[in-house]
Amino acid sequence: MSLEPGAASFLPVSAACMSGRGWDGYDFLLVTGDAYVDHPSFGAAVIGRVLEAAGYRAAVLAQPDFTSPDAFSAMGRPRLAVLITAGSIDSMVAHYTAAKKPRRQDDYSPDRRAGLRPDRAALVYAHRAREAFPGLPLILGGLEASLRRFAHYDYWDDKVRRSYLVDARADLLVCGMGERAILEIARGLRDGARIDDLRGIRGICYRAPASAAIDGKTPDGAFDAVTCEPYERAAASKTAFARAFMTQYDNQDAASGLAVIQRHGDTIVVQTPPAPPLNTEQLDAVADLPYTRAAHPMYPGGIKAVEEVRFSVIHNRGCFGSCSFCSIAFHQGRVVSARSHGSVLGEARVIAALPDFKGYIHDVGGPTANFRRPSCGKKTGMCRRRLCLTPEPCPRLDRDGSDYLELLRKLRRVPGVKKVFIRSGLRYDHLLLDTSAALLDELVKHHVSGQLKVAPEHCRDAVLDLMGKPRWAVYERFQKRFDALNKKYGKEQYLVPYLISSHPGCTLSDAVEMAETLNRTGRRPEQVQDFYPTPGTLSTCMYHTGLDPRTMKPVYVPRSPREKAMQRALLQWRLPQNRALVMSALRQTGRMDLVGHGPHCLLRPERPPGYKKPAPKEVKPHGTRKKRNGGR
């Protein structure tokens, strides 16, 4: 292919691109299920730029034809390894809704076309790469593989599947945010190390013969280890699966986590202890790499996904919020690390210089926008079974939001920036705890673009406890504070609450009570998501097993499509298309008191058969009334 204008500023995507650079070969082939977007929100771009900065030659193969190995071999054999990611989002989530219906669009593909990556993309790409390059090290990474590093429940097949490392026959799997591990792997391969020599790297998984297992140690003796329930037992027993999951979940902290071993037949999968999160200096170095912040010019229509983040800034990693349905604890970890003010301001100046920038920074966030420091001064990592914020805030919790506030103040003063918005990702319970209260005040005054998205998720406290979310009363306090501040500053701004239906623990009666609460308080939710069981989360473990793996107590799980449809409809009970489902739910739960004409009612009564709406009374046109008293 000929070089597109501007393509030289991207990593090579073809043999012609490499030839144009004068390369006689390259070190790493980076295969991704996304279109190639050179932006720090896209993991493949980050890993490619990190390798480039370290002196390696990396080429990108984006959304290759996966029906044969030809596309993989088109640029020649890389010297060191093939690196494979399914993309920025899970390929199964990209392809299917929570109801398992195919999606019609994929924002990470050119022209939003669906189907340009296969189901379980990391596995398919791995098999094609192995065909193309026999004997070459093959390394998995990215969200999809990271969350499937062990035996995992697969919602789409409704069964427990083996580790991706086993099914892909890959050599290594990089867990979580992989910059540190990939540089250690690259250095080892460059210096002639064999794959077996790299087992001392933290934050990776590898395979070994089951005969190599050592009690309490990894096979090479490098790390202390704990063994979880084997794949075969976890697949056969939901109790065993829950126990295996909690062993894995409890060892994802870099300070206290042990290596974890899980047997798969005659093979063991070994996860080394998690890599420490990048510190501020290292995060700055990654963020300051020369990203073009754009889709590759081979996509003349652009890529929709980058338009959502092109004028946004990621300032942190990790989250101690620990929502049960979120995979961040398993992928990024609970320890928060943040970029320096100087690095964030430098990125803002780069954004402000873009030719199509209109003066508005769309977001300054991350996993949780208002977290910039670790949750407390604890020196040994995170508490294993104590959540920082729920059900009640930990007394040791750091409640100071002044650093984020000062960062926002500086961003407002960057030349060319008119407004800095925070669209979502705020943990509102932490905002309420802020010792100065100035952060929420200035957020309302300067940083809301008409609507602020927050995530109460539910209103029933028993469900919220399972979700790892604050109680409903906390959200109501936040709503009052938000409304009062808008009134103070003469703003017309609104909260947009995210809500989840059919989460484990939520009965149909709970869903009815949620609709009742929303109606009573005058809320009309627009953002509603049916619970989506994806690998690596506590909530998915609850969904599959019917157990809370932290306590092993039973949890009710709404499973039937009918009940899930009713629960979702109840959250938007006013929509005409939801009437039949809502009526059915009210009958089933014995809550027909919510059908009537009172303000507390969700539905109006059904009209009797044959009912005809009365014709409107005839209104005589103006000026036809008879005049009296001779028209006087």
Backbone torsions as a table, in degrees:
resi	resn	phi	psi	omega
1	MET	NA	150.6	177.3
2	SER	-81.4	154.2	-179.5
3	LEU	-73.3	128.6	174.3
4	GLU	-75.0	153.5	174.8
5	PRO	-57.0	131.4	179.6
6	GLY	85.8	-6.9	-175.5
7	ALA	-66.9	-25.2	-177.4
8	ALA	-64.0	-21.0	-179.9
9	SER	-84.2	-5.8	176.5
10	PHE	-98.6	167.2	170.5
11	LEU	-67.9	151.3	-177.9
12	PRO	-61.2	143.3	178.2
13	VAL	-122.7	5.6	-179.3
14	SER	-159.5	168.5	175.6
15	ALA	-62.6	-34.3	178.3
16	ALA	-64.9	-39.7	178.1
17	CYS	-62.9	-42.3	179.9
18	MET	-66.9	-39.9	177.8
19	SER	-62.9	-39.2	177.7
20	GLY	-62.2	-25.0	177.3
21	ARG	-90.0	-4.6	-178.0
22	GLY	80.5	18.7	179.9
23	TRP	-79.0	138.2	172.3
24	ASP	-100.6	3.6	179.7
25	GLY	172.9	-180.0	-179.6
26	TYR	-148.4	165.2	-172.7
27	ASP	-94.2	-43.7	-173.0
28	PHE	-131.2	134.9	168.9
29	LEU	-100.1	118.2	-177.6
30	LEU	-103.0	106.3	-176.8
31	VAL	-97.6	128.9	-178.8
32	THR	-134.2	146.3	177.3
33	GLY	-81.1	-8.3	174.8
34	ASP	-91.6	160.1	163.0
35	ALA	-60.8	156.4	-177.2
36	TYR	-80.1	111.0	176.8
37	VAL	-123.0	122.4	-176.1
38	ASP	-92.2	76.7	-175.7
39	HIS	-141.5	144.2	-176.4
40	PRO	-67.2	-5.4	173.1
41	SER	-83.2	-8.7	-177.0
42	PHE	-108.2	118.9	-173.3
43	GLY	-59.1	-39.0	-179.3
44	ALA	-62.7	-39.2	178.4
45	ALA	-64.4	-41.4	-179.3
46	VAL	-62.9	-49.4	-178.8
47	ILE	-63.1	-40.9	178.4
48	GLY	-61.6	-44.2	179.7
49	ARG	-69.3	-36.1	177.7
50	VAL	-62.6	-44.8	177.9
51	LEU	-64.3	-42.9	178.9
52	GLU	-59.6	-44.2	-179.0
53	ALA	-64.3	-26.9	179.2
54	ALA	-87.1	4.1	175.3
55	GLY	96.1	8.2	179.9
56	TYR	-94.8	155.5	174.9
57	ARG	-98.4	118.2	-179.5
58	ALA	-122.9	136.1	175.1
59	ALA	-116.5	150.1	-176.0
60	VAL	-108.7	130.1	173.0
61	LEU	-116.2	101.2	-173.0
62	ALA	-99.9	127.1	177.1
63	GLN	46.7	57.3	-177.8
64	PRO	-70.9	159.7	169.1
65	ASP	-59.8	118.7	-173.5
66	PHE	-100.3	9.9	-179.3
67	THR	-86.3	-11.0	177.5
68	SER	-153.8	166.7	179.1
69	PRO	-81.0	-0.9	-172.0
70	ASP	-60.5	-43.5	-178.3
71	ALA	-64.4	-29.7	-178.3
72	PHE	-73.4	-32.0	-177.1
73	SER	-93.2	-0.6	-172.3
74	ALA	-63.4	-27.8	-179.6
75	MET	-96.6	6.0	-178.3
76	GLY	89.9	173.5	-176.2
77	ARG	-83.0	123.9	175.6
78	PRO	-69.2	152.9	-175.5
79	ARG	-70.8	-37.6	-167.7
80	LEU	-109.5	-49.3	-173.8
81	ALA	-170.5	164.2	168.5
82	VAL	-106.2	129.2	178.4
83	LEU	-108.9	129.3	-171.3
84	ILE	-126.6	129.9	171.9
85	THR	-135.4	143.9	176.1
86	ALA	-73.3	-15.7	-179.9
87	GLY	125.7	-171.8	-175.2
88	SER	-71.6	-24.7	176.5
89	ILE	-126.4	160.7	178.4
90	ASP	-59.6	132.7	-177.2
91	SER	-64.8	-31.0	178.8
92	MET	-72.3	-36.6	175.3
93	VAL	-68.7	-36.0	177.6
94	ALA	-64.6	-28.8	-174.4
95	HIS	-95.9	-26.8	-170.0
96	TYR	-133.1	146.0	174.0
97	THR	-77.9	175.7	177.5
98	ALA	-63.6	-21.9	176.3
99	ALA	-88.5	8.9	178.9
100	LYS	67.0	23.1	176.3
101	LYS	-92.3	141.4	-178.8
102	PRO	-62.7	137.7	174.7
103	ARG	-80.8	149.5	-179.2
104	ARG	-90.5	-14.6	-175.4
105	GLN	-138.0	154.8	176.1
106	ASP	-135.3	108.5	-175.2
107	ASP	-66.6	-14.3	-178.7
108	TYR	-94.8	11.0	-178.7
109	SER	-123.0	154.4	178.6
110	PRO	-60.7	138.1	-179.2
111	ASP	58.1	19.4	178.5
112	ARG	59.0	28.0	-177.7
113	ARG	-72.4	132.9	176.0
114	ALA	-84.8	155.6	173.4
115	GLY	88.7	6.2	-179.8
116	LEU	-81.6	-8.3	170.7
117	ARG	-125.2	151.5	-178.5
118	PRO	-80.9	164.7	167.3
119	ASP	-59.8	143.0	-179.0
120	ARG	48.3	57.9	-168.6
121	ALA	-57.4	-39.3	-176.9
122	ALA	-60.4	-37.1	178.9
123	LEU	-68.0	-47.1	-177.1
124	VAL	-63.6	-45.6	178.9
125	TYR	-61.3	-37.8	-179.8
126	ALA	-63.0	-42.6	-179.7
127	HIS	-66.0	-39.7	179.3
128	ARG	-68.2	-39.3	178.6
129	ALA	-64.7	-37.2	178.8
130	ARG	-65.8	-37.8	176.3
131	GLU	-64.8	-40.4	-176.1
132	ALA	-73.1	-35.5	-172.1
133	PHE	-133.0	71.4	179.3
134	PRO	-57.1	135.9	175.7
135	GLY	82.8	-6.8	179.9
136	LEU	-84.8	137.6	177.2
137	PRO	-55.7	135.3	-177.7
138	LEU	-123.3	121.2	-171.4
139	ILE	-125.4	123.3	177.9
140	LEU	-91.0	150.2	174.4
141	GLY	-160.8	-174.1	-179.7
142	GLY	87.6	173.7	-172.2
143	LEU	-60.7	-49.0	-174.4
144	GLU	-59.0	-50.0	-178.5
145	ALA	-70.3	-39.2	-177.7
146	SER	-59.3	-41.2	-178.1
147	LEU	-80.7	-6.6	178.2
148	ARG	-117.3	30.2	-176.8
149	ARG	-69.5	-27.0	177.0
150	PHE	-113.2	178.7	170.3
151	ALA	-56.5	132.9	-170.1
152	HIS	-141.7	152.3	175.5
153	TYR	-78.7	128.1	179.2
154	ASP	-106.6	109.3	-176.3
155	TYR	-63.1	-35.4	-173.7
156	TRP	-74.1	-33.1	174.0
157	ASP	-95.1	-10.7	-176.8
158	ASP	53.1	50.6	176.3
159	LYS	-157.6	168.7	175.5
160	VAL	-88.2	125.1	179.4
161	ARG	-106.9	161.6	-179.1
162	ARG	-73.5	166.2	173.9
163	SER	-55.3	141.4	175.0
164	TYR	-59.9	-31.7	-179.5
165	LEU	-60.4	-38.3	179.9
166	VAL	-75.3	-48.5	-175.9
167	ASP	-68.7	-30.8	179.1
168	ALA	-83.3	-13.4	-173.5
169	ARG	54.5	37.8	179.7
170	ALA	-81.8	163.1	179.9
171	ASP	-85.5	-40.8	179.6
172	LEU	-141.8	156.8	172.4
173	LEU	-131.3	123.6	179.5
174	VAL	-89.1	124.3	-177.7
175	CYS	-90.1	140.7	171.1
176	GLY	66.9	-150.0	-177.9
177	MET	-77.0	116.4	-159.4
178	GLY	-100.4	10.4	-174.5
179	GLU	-59.1	-46.0	-176.8
180	ARG	-64.3	-47.0	-177.0
181	ALA	-67.4	-40.5	-175.5
182	ILE	-67.4	-32.7	177.6
183	LEU	-69.4	-37.5	177.1
184	GLU	-66.8	-41.1	177.9
185	ILE	-63.2	-45.9	-178.9
186	ALA	-61.0	-42.7	-179.6
187	ARG	-63.3	-42.4	179.5
188	GLY	-64.2	-45.9	179.9
189	LEU	-64.1	-40.7	178.6
190	ARG	-60.7	-36.6	-177.3
191	ASP	-86.3	7.8	173.9
192	GLY	93.1	10.5	-179.8
193	ALA	-69.7	147.6	170.4
194	ARG	-83.2	163.2	179.3
195	ILE	-56.9	-40.6	-179.2
196	ASP	-63.3	-22.2	179.5
197	ASP	-77.5	-9.5	-174.5
198	LEU	-99.1	10.4	-173.9
199	ARG	-73.1	-8.6	178.3
200	GLY	-88.1	3.6	179.3
201	ILE	-79.9	134.5	177.5
202	ARG	-79.3	149.0	176.4
203	GLY	81.6	28.3	177.0
204	ILE	-132.8	165.3	168.8
205	CYS	-121.8	145.9	174.9
206	TYR	-142.2	165.4	177.9
207	ARG	-103.2	149.3	175.2
208	ALA	-150.4	156.3	175.3
209	PRO	-61.3	142.4	179.0
210	ALA	-59.0	-27.2	179.7
211	SER	-67.9	-15.3	-179.0
212	ALA	-86.0	-3.2	-176.3
213	ALA	-63.6	140.1	176.9
214	ILE	-125.2	132.1	-179.8
215	ASP	-58.8	123.3	173.3
216	GLY	76.8	5.0	-179.0
217	LYS	-140.8	157.0	169.2
218	THR	-72.0	159.2	-175.6
219	PRO	-54.1	-31.6	179.4
220	ASP	-89.2	-1.1	178.9
221	GLY	76.5	8.4	-174.5
222	ALA	-75.6	-29.2	-173.7
223	PHE	-136.8	148.2	167.2
224	ASP	-66.2	145.7	-173.0
225	ALA	-140.1	155.2	172.4
226	VAL	-123.3	143.5	-179.1
227	THR	-102.9	133.3	176.6
228	CYS	-105.0	172.1	-178.7
229	GLU	-54.6	136.7	-178.1
230	PRO	-68.4	162.5	-178.8
231	TYR	-54.4	-48.0	-174.6
232	GLU	-60.3	-40.5	179.8
233	ARG	-73.7	-40.1	179.2
234	ALA	-65.0	-32.2	178.6
235	ALA	-73.4	-28.7	-176.1
236	ALA	-91.7	-25.6	-173.3
237	SER	-128.7	125.1	179.1
238	LYS	-70.0	-32.1	175.9
239	THR	-64.9	-43.3	177.9
240	ALA	-64.2	-38.4	177.9
241	PHE	-61.8	-44.5	-179.7
242	ALA	-62.4	-40.7	178.5
243	ARG	-65.4	-42.4	179.2
244	ALA	-62.0	-42.9	-178.2
245	PHE	-61.5	-43.6	-177.3
246	MET	-68.8	-32.4	174.7
247	THR	-61.4	-43.9	178.5
248	GLN	-66.3	-46.4	-175.4
249	TYR	-63.9	-37.3	-177.6
250	ASP	-72.9	-9.0	-175.8
251	ASN	-119.5	36.0	177.8
252	GLN	-104.6	9.7	178.0
253	ASP	-96.3	129.1	-174.9
254	ALA	-64.3	-26.8	-177.1
255	ALA	-82.2	-34.8	-173.3
256	SER	-120.0	-10.8	-174.6
257	GLY	-70.3	139.1	174.1
258	LEU	-94.0	167.3	168.2
259	ALA	-65.8	149.0	-179.1
260	VAL	-122.8	133.2	-178.2
261	ILE	-119.8	132.0	174.9
262	GLN	-132.0	129.0	-178.4
263	ARG	-83.2	138.6	171.8
264	HIS	-127.9	91.9	-178.3
265	GLY	62.2	-122.4	-177.8
266	ASP	-93.4	13.7	179.3
267	THR	-122.8	146.9	169.9
268	ILE	-114.3	141.8	172.3
269	VAL	-99.7	125.6	-177.2
270	VAL	-115.5	120.1	169.6
271	GLN	-99.6	120.6	175.7
272	THR	-72.0	164.1	179.3
273	PRO	-56.4	147.7	-177.2
274	PRO	-57.7	145.8	175.5
275	ALA	-71.5	144.4	175.6
276	PRO	-60.8	144.0	176.8
277	PRO	-63.8	153.1	176.9
278	LEU	-63.0	140.3	175.7
279	ASN	-82.6	-179.5	-175.1
280	THR	-58.9	-45.1	-179.1
281	GLU	-62.0	-41.0	-179.2
282	GLN	-71.3	-40.1	175.8
283	LEU	-60.7	-42.3	177.7
284	ASP	-59.1	-43.4	-178.0
285	ALA	-61.9	-40.3	178.8
286	VAL	-68.2	-43.4	-177.4
287	ALA	-69.1	-27.1	-174.8
288	ASP	-89.1	6.4	178.0
289	LEU	-67.6	159.2	-169.5
290	PRO	-80.5	62.2	175.7
291	TYR	-67.0	143.6	174.1
292	THR	-80.8	-16.3	-179.7
293	ARG	63.0	31.7	-176.2
294	ALA	-147.6	163.6	171.8
295	ALA	-74.4	149.7	178.8
296	HIS	-58.8	143.3	-178.3
297	PRO	-64.9	-7.1	175.5
298	MET	-70.5	-6.3	176.0
299	TYR	-109.0	89.0	-174.3
300	PRO	-61.6	-27.2	179.4
301	GLY	-89.1	1.9	-179.1
302	GLY	76.0	-178.4	179.0
303	ILE	-126.5	123.5	-174.2
304	LYS	-57.0	-40.8	-173.3
305	ALA	-60.1	-34.9	-177.3
306	VAL	-73.2	-26.0	179.7
307	GLU	-65.4	-25.9	179.0
308	GLU	-75.0	-20.8	-173.8
309	VAL	-124.6	-1.4	-170.9
310	ARG	-61.4	-35.2	-178.7
311	PHE	-108.8	30.9	178.8
312	SER	-118.1	161.9	-177.9
313	VAL	-127.3	130.7	170.9
314	ILE	-96.1	120.2	-175.2
315	HIS	-111.5	-6.0	-176.0
316	ASN	-148.6	171.9	174.2
317	ARG	-140.0	156.3	177.9
318	GLY	81.2	160.1	-179.2
319	CYS	-156.4	124.2	176.1
320	PHE	-92.7	10.3	176.4
321	GLY	-67.4	-35.2	172.1
322	SER	57.4	45.2	172.4
323	CYS	-64.3	135.8	-173.8
324	SER	-65.1	-30.3	-176.0
325	PHE	-89.5	3.1	-175.9
326	CYS	-104.0	141.0	-177.5
327	SER	-91.1	1.4	-174.9
328	ILE	-61.6	-40.0	-179.8
329	ALA	-58.6	-34.1	-177.8
330	PHE	-85.4	-23.3	-173.8
331	HIS	-105.2	-55.0	-179.7
332	GLN	-93.7	-26.1	-177.9
333	GLY	97.0	168.3	-175.9
334	ARG	-93.9	-9.6	179.3
335	VAL	-82.6	126.0	-178.8
336	VAL	-88.9	131.9	170.4
337	SER	-129.7	153.1	-172.0
338	ALA	-140.5	154.3	175.4
339	ARG	-76.1	159.2	177.2
340	SER	-73.2	159.5	175.8
341	HIS	-59.1	-41.4	-178.1
342	GLY	-60.4	-40.5	179.9
343	SER	-67.4	-44.2	179.9
344	VAL	-64.0	-43.2	179.3
345	LEU	-65.6	-35.9	176.2
346	GLY	-62.1	-41.6	177.3
347	GLU	-65.7	-38.2	178.2
348	ALA	-61.7	-37.7	178.5
349	ARG	-68.3	-35.8	175.7
350	VAL	-63.5	-44.8	179.0
351	ILE	-61.1	-44.1	-177.6
352	ALA	-63.5	-22.9	-179.2
353	ALA	-88.1	-6.6	179.6
354	LEU	-66.5	140.5	-172.5
355	PRO	-62.6	-28.6	-178.1
356	ASP	-102.6	15.3	177.1
357	PHE	-74.9	130.6	-176.2
358	LYS	-102.7	6.6	178.1
359	GLY	103.6	1.0	-174.4
360	TYR	-118.5	114.4	169.7
361	ILE	-81.2	120.1	-169.3
362	HIS	-75.6	-29.7	-177.0
363	ASP	-162.0	146.8	171.5
364	VAL	-129.5	93.3	-169.7
365	GLY	-147.8	-148.5	-175.1
366	GLY	164.5	-156.6	177.5
367	PRO	-53.5	-45.5	169.3
368	THR	-134.5	122.2	-168.0
369	ALA	-62.6	-39.3	-172.0
370	ASN	-95.4	20.6	173.0
371	PHE	-104.4	121.5	175.7
372	ARG	-128.5	-3.8	-179.0
373	ARG	-136.4	159.6	173.6
374	PRO	-56.1	158.7	-172.7
375	SER	-64.1	-27.5	-179.9
376	CYS	-160.4	-175.1	-178.3
377	GLY	-89.1	14.2	-179.4
378	LYS	-59.3	131.6	-172.3
379	LYS	-91.1	-11.1	-173.7
380	THR	-113.2	35.8	178.4
381	GLY	84.6	-156.3	-174.9
382	MET	-93.7	149.2	174.4
383	CYS	-64.0	139.2	-171.0
384	ARG	-70.0	-45.7	-175.6
385	ARG	-120.9	8.6	179.0
386	ARG	-105.9	121.0	176.7
387	LEU	-82.5	146.6	-173.7
388	CYS	-73.7	-32.9	-170.3
389	LEU	-115.4	-22.5	-175.3
390	THR	-132.3	156.3	-4.6
391	PRO	-69.8	-18.0	172.7
392	GLU	-131.3	147.2	179.5
393	PRO	-61.0	138.8	177.4
394	CYS	-65.9	138.5	179.2
395	PRO	-58.8	-26.5	-178.9
396	ARG	-87.3	1.3	-175.6
397	LEU	-61.4	133.6	173.3
398	ASP	-74.5	116.9	-174.4
399	ARG	-107.3	10.3	-172.9
400	ASP	-89.5	115.8	178.7
401	GLY	-101.5	16.5	-172.5
402	SER	-67.1	-30.9	-178.2
403	ASP	-67.7	-43.0	176.8
404	TYR	-64.6	-40.8	178.1
405	LEU	-60.2	-45.3	-179.2
406	GLU	-65.7	-36.8	177.0
407	LEU	-61.7	-44.8	179.4
408	LEU	-63.4	-39.4	177.5
409	ARG	-61.1	-41.6	178.9
410	LYS	-67.1	-39.2	179.8
411	LEU	-63.7	-34.8	179.5
412	ARG	-64.2	-21.4	-177.1
413	ARG	-96.3	1.3	179.4
414	VAL	-67.8	128.6	179.3
415	PRO	-56.2	133.2	179.9
416	GLY	92.9	-12.2	179.7
417	VAL	-94.0	119.6	178.0
418	LYS	-89.4	-43.3	-177.1
419	LYS	-142.5	147.1	174.1
420	VAL	-120.9	115.2	-175.9
421	PHE	-106.1	150.3	170.1
422	ILE	-115.4	109.5	-172.9
423	ARG	-85.7	-37.4	-173.3
424	SER	-163.2	-177.1	174.3
425	GLY	82.1	10.6	177.2
426	LEU	-84.4	133.3	173.6
427	ARG	-90.5	99.7	-169.7
428	TYR	-69.6	-26.3	177.9
429	ASP	-68.4	-34.5	176.2
430	HIS	-71.0	-35.6	176.0
431	LEU	-59.4	-40.0	-179.9
432	LEU	-66.4	-25.4	-178.3
433	LEU	-86.5	-8.9	-175.6
434	ASP	-54.5	126.6	-172.8
435	THR	-64.5	-26.8	-177.2
436	SER	-97.3	-22.7	-176.8
437	ALA	67.3	-1.8	-177.2
438	ALA	-73.1	-29.4	-176.7
439	LEU	-63.2	-50.5	179.6
440	LEU	-62.3	-39.3	179.3
441	ASP	-57.9	-48.2	-177.6
442	GLU	-76.9	-27.5	173.9
443	LEU	-59.9	-46.9	179.7
444	VAL	-66.1	-40.1	-175.0
445	LYS	-72.1	-35.8	-169.9
446	HIS	-124.0	-21.6	-161.6
447	HIS	-122.3	14.9	177.1
448	VAL	-111.0	128.4	-179.9
449	SER	-98.9	65.2	178.3
450	GLY	83.8	-45.4	-179.0
451	GLN	-132.8	141.3	175.6
452	LEU	-119.9	121.1	-179.1
453	LYS	-88.3	125.1	176.4
454	VAL	-131.1	168.5	-169.5
455	ALA	-129.7	76.7	173.1
456	PRO	-69.4	-31.1	173.8
457	GLU	73.8	-36.0	-179.1
458	HIS	-161.9	174.0	176.9
459	CYS	-122.1	-7.5	179.7
460	ARG	-89.2	122.6	-173.3
461	ASP	-61.6	-36.8	-179.8
462	ALA	-62.9	-37.8	177.9
463	VAL	-72.2	-41.6	179.9
464	LEU	-61.2	-36.9	177.7
465	ASP	-62.2	-40.2	177.3
466	LEU	-68.8	-31.6	179.2
467	MET	-76.0	-18.0	-173.3
468	GLY	76.2	28.9	-177.9
469	LYS	-111.6	156.6	178.5
470	PRO	-66.8	158.6	-179.0
471	ARG	-64.9	158.3	-177.9
472	TRP	-60.4	-34.3	179.8
473	ALA	-61.2	-30.5	178.4
474	VAL	-67.8	-42.4	177.5
475	TYR	-62.6	-40.4	180.0
476	GLU	-64.4	-36.8	175.7
477	ARG	-64.4	-40.5	178.6
478	PHE	-64.6	-41.9	178.7
479	GLN	-58.4	-43.4	179.9
480	LYS	-64.6	-43.4	178.5
481	ARG	-62.8	-44.5	-179.6
482	PHE	-61.3	-46.1	179.9
483	ASP	-64.1	-40.6	-179.3
484	ALA	-64.5	-40.1	179.5
485	LEU	-69.7	-36.0	175.4
486	ASN	-63.6	-40.5	177.3
487	LYS	-64.5	-40.8	-179.8
488	LYS	-60.1	-40.7	-175.3
489	TYR	-99.2	7.2	178.1
490	GLY	65.0	35.0	-178.1
491	LYS	-101.1	144.6	171.6
492	GLU	-109.5	87.8	-175.8
493	GLN	-131.0	151.5	-171.2
494	TYR	-132.9	149.4	171.1
495	LEU	-86.4	136.4	174.2
496	VAL	-112.5	103.5	-176.5
497	PRO	-83.9	132.6	169.3
498	TYR	-82.5	137.9	179.2
499	LEU	-133.1	146.2	178.3
500	ILE	-116.2	129.2	174.3
501	SER	-100.3	155.8	172.8
502	SER	63.3	25.4	174.9
503	HIS	-69.0	147.0	174.8
504	PRO	-49.7	134.8	-177.2
505	GLY	98.4	-15.6	-177.3
506	CYS	-94.0	112.7	176.0
507	THR	-85.0	170.7	176.6
508	LEU	-63.8	-35.2	176.6
509	SER	-64.7	-38.5	175.5
510	ASP	-61.0	-40.9	-179.4
511	ALA	-65.7	-38.0	176.4
512	VAL	-63.6	-44.1	179.4
513	GLU	-64.4	-32.5	177.1
514	MET	-66.0	-45.0	177.2
515	ALA	-61.1	-40.6	179.0
516	GLU	-61.6	-43.5	179.0
517	THR	-64.3	-44.7	179.4
518	LEU	-61.5	-41.1	179.2
519	ASN	-65.8	-43.9	-178.2
520	ARG	-63.3	-34.3	-177.4
521	THR	-93.8	4.4	175.4
522	GLY	75.7	21.4	-179.3
523	ARG	-94.5	138.1	179.7
524	ARG	-125.1	85.1	-172.6
525	PRO	-64.4	137.7	175.0
526	GLU	-105.9	-29.7	-176.8
527	GLN	-97.5	100.1	-178.2
528	VAL	-127.6	130.9	-179.3
529	GLN	-129.8	123.8	171.6
530	ASP	-68.0	137.4	-178.6
531	PHE	-54.5	132.3	-175.8
532	TYR	-118.0	107.1	-178.4
533	PRO	-74.6	110.4	178.5
534	THR	-120.0	151.0	-175.2
535	PRO	-59.0	149.2	171.6
536	GLY	91.6	7.7	-179.5
537	THR	-118.9	151.7	175.4
538	LEU	-59.7	-40.5	-176.9
539	SER	-64.8	-36.9	178.2
540	THR	-66.8	-37.6	175.2
541	CYS	-61.5	-42.6	176.7
542	MET	-61.1	-44.0	-178.4
543	TYR	-59.7	-46.8	-176.8
544	HIS	-71.0	-42.7	-170.9
545	THR	-94.4	-22.7	-171.6
546	GLY	71.5	20.5	-179.7
547	LEU	-130.0	146.1	166.5
548	ASP	-83.1	110.8	-171.9
549	PRO	-65.9	-15.7	178.5
550	ARG	-75.7	-30.7	-177.2
551	THR	-119.4	-16.3	-174.1
552	MET	64.2	20.6	175.4
553	LYS	-85.5	147.2	-179.7
554	PRO	-63.4	146.0	178.2
555	VAL	-130.0	130.5	175.6
556	TYR	-67.5	137.0	-179.7
557	VAL	-128.1	117.3	173.4
558	PRO	-73.4	117.8	-173.6
559	ARG	-116.5	-36.3	-172.6
560	SER	-69.2	141.4	177.2
561	PRO	-55.1	-34.0	-179.6
562	ARG	-65.0	-48.8	-179.6
563	GLU	-66.0	-40.7	179.5
564	LYS	-62.4	-38.3	177.8
565	ALA	-65.5	-38.6	178.5
566	MET	-66.3	-43.9	180.0
567	GLN	-61.5	-41.9	178.8
568	ARG	-65.7	-43.4	-179.3
569	ALA	-61.9	-34.9	-179.0
570	LEU	-62.4	-28.8	-179.8
571	LEU	-75.9	-16.3	176.1
572	GLN	-131.2	56.1	-171.9
573	TRP	-64.9	-19.6	-175.9
574	ARG	-81.2	-15.1	-179.2
575	LEU	-71.0	128.4	-177.5
576	PRO	-55.3	-36.4	-178.3
577	GLN	-69.1	-13.3	179.8
578	ASN	-96.3	-3.3	-172.0
579	ARG	-57.4	-48.1	-176.7
580	ALA	-62.4	-42.0	179.4
581	LEU	-66.6	-41.7	179.5
582	VAL	-64.8	-43.7	178.8
583	MET	-60.3	-42.8	178.5
584	SER	-61.6	-41.4	179.5
585	ALA	-65.2	-39.7	-179.9
586	LEU	-67.5	-39.5	176.4
587	ARG	-64.1	-44.7	-175.7
588	GLN	-64.6	-32.0	-177.9
589	THR	-96.8	3.1	-179.8
590	GLY	68.3	32.3	-178.2
591	ARG	-113.8	44.0	178.3
592	MET	-70.7	-5.8	172.6
593	ASP	-65.6	-14.2	178.9
594	LEU	-91.9	10.0	173.6
595	VAL	-111.3	116.1	-177.7
596	GLY	168.8	-158.8	-175.8
597	HIS	-110.4	-1.1	-179.5
598	GLY	-73.3	161.0	-179.1
599	PRO	-65.0	-20.5	-180.0
600	HIS	-83.3	-9.9	-173.7
601	CYS	-79.1	144.9	177.5
602	LEU	-86.2	-37.0	-176.9
603	LEU	-127.3	150.9	169.3
604	ARG	-83.5	153.2	-178.2
605	PRO	-61.2	152.9	176.0
606	GLU	-71.1	144.1	179.0
607	ARG	-75.8	143.8	179.3
608	PRO	-66.0	155.4	178.5
609	PRO	-56.4	140.2	178.9
610	GLY	78.7	2.5	-178.7
611	TYR	-65.8	134.2	175.4
612	LYS	-119.8	131.9	179.3
613	LYS	-65.0	128.4	-179.0
614	PRO	-57.6	140.9	176.8
615	ALA	-67.0	143.4	179.3
616	PRO	-65.0	145.8	178.6
617	LYS	-62.5	140.9	179.8
618	GLU	-68.4	129.6	177.5
619	VAL	-109.6	119.9	-179.0
620	LYS	-70.4	140.5	178.8
621	PRO	-58.9	150.7	179.7
622	HIS	-59.5	133.3	175.9
623	GLY	96.3	2.2	-179.2
624	THR	-97.3	-4.8	-179.8
625	ARG	-68.0	138.2	-179.6
626	LYS	-63.4	138.2	178.5
627	LYS	-84.0	142.0	179.0
628	ARG	-106.7	163.6	176.0
629	ASN	52.4	45.4	175.1
630	GLY	66.3	22.6	177.2
631	GLY	85.5	2.9	179.9
632	ARG	-76.1	NA	NA
